[in-house]
């Protein structure tokens, strides 16, 4: 199976620094390594850069 991972930082009110990044959690817990060890093709496209909100 081909799996793509793309990080999209977000939070509920659009302010920093309390951004969440589910893709980062998946990377840090070793899920991508586990999926690869099971024969899956995993491509990590990194994180999308989100500009800081204004006002």
Secondary structure, DSSP 8 states (H G I E B T S, - for coil): -EEEEEEE-B-SSS-SS--B-HHHHHHHTTHHHHHHHTT-EEEEEEEE-------
